[in-house]
Amino acid sequence: MDNEFEWTHESGIIIKRLSKENVLSLYNGHEIASHTLTHTYLEGKSEAEILFELREDKKNLENLFNREIK
């Protein structure tokens, strides 16, 4: 999150990444929800792959916001 940038997901959707400063400001005081680390489709993934996607995203968000993400 050092720089804002964008990329195209495998589905063709453009994903935009905000800078850390913008994210912290934008979500200040809001509930933060975790989803997946790489925005991958979970269908067809193994349980281990799914758990990795969920755990790593949650861990990264907790580090970023310095609080527990439920």
C-alpha positions as CSV (number, residue, x, y, z in Angstrom):
1,M,0.0,0.0,0.0
2,D,2.9,2.3,-0.5
3,N,1.5,3.7,-3.7
4,E,-1.9,4.0,-5.2
5,F,-2.3,1.9,-8.3
6,E,-4.8,-0.3,-10.2
7,W,-4.8,-3.6,-12.0
8,T,-7.2,-5.8,-13.9
9,H,-8.6,-8.8,-12.1
10,E,-8.8,-12.1,-14.0
11,S,-12.5,-11.4,-14.4
12,G,-11.8,-8.1,-16.2
13,I,-12.8,-5.9,-13.3
14,I,-10.4,-3.0,-12.6
15,I,-9.2,-3.0,-9.0
16,K,-7.9,0.3,-7.6
17,R,-5.5,0.3,-4.6
18,L,-5.5,3.3,-2.3
19,S,-2.5,4.5,-0.4
20,K,-2.1,3.5,3.3
21,E,-2.8,7.1,4.3
22,N,-6.0,7.3,2.3
23,V,-7.2,4.0,3.6
24,L,-6.6,4.9,7.2
25,S,-8.3,8.2,6.8
26,L,-11.3,6.9,4.7
27,Y,-12.1,4.0,7.1
28,N,-11.4,5.8,10.4
29,G,-14.2,4.9,12.8
30,H,-15.7,2.3,10.5
31,E,-16.0,-1.5,10.8
32,I,-13.5,-3.2,8.7
33,A,-14.4,-6.5,7.0
34,S,-11.9,-9.1,5.7
35,H,-12.4,-10.9,2.4
36,T,-9.5,-12.6,0.6
37,L,-5.9,-11.8,0.1
38,T,-5.7,-11.9,-3.7
39,H,-9.4,-11.4,-4.7
40,T,-9.3,-14.9,-6.2
41,Y,-12.3,-17.0,-6.9
42,L,-12.7,-19.6,-4.1
43,E,-14.6,-22.1,-6.1
44,G,-12.3,-25.1,-6.8
45,K,-9.7,-24.0,-4.2
46,S,-8.7,-26.5,-1.5
47,E,-9.6,-25.8,2.1
48,A,-5.9,-24.9,2.8
49,E,-5.9,-22.4,0.0
50,I,-9.1,-20.8,1.2
51,L,-7.9,-20.6,4.8
52,F,-4.7,-19.0,3.6
53,E,-6.5,-16.4,1.6
54,L,-8.8,-15.5,4.6
55,R,-6.2,-15.6,7.3
56,E,-3.5,-13.6,5.5
57,D,-6.0,-10.9,4.5
58,K,-7.3,-10.6,8.1
59,K,-3.7,-10.5,9.5
60,N,-2.7,-7.8,7.0
61,L,-5.8,-5.7,7.9
62,E,-5.1,-6.1,11.6
63,N,-1.6,-4.9,11.1
64,L,-2.7,-1.9,9.0
65,F,-5.4,-0.7,11.3
66,N,-3.7,-1.8,14.5
67,R,-6.8,-3.6,15.9
68,E,-8.6,-6.9,15.7
69,I,-10.7,-7.5,12.6
70,K,-13.7,-9.7,13.4
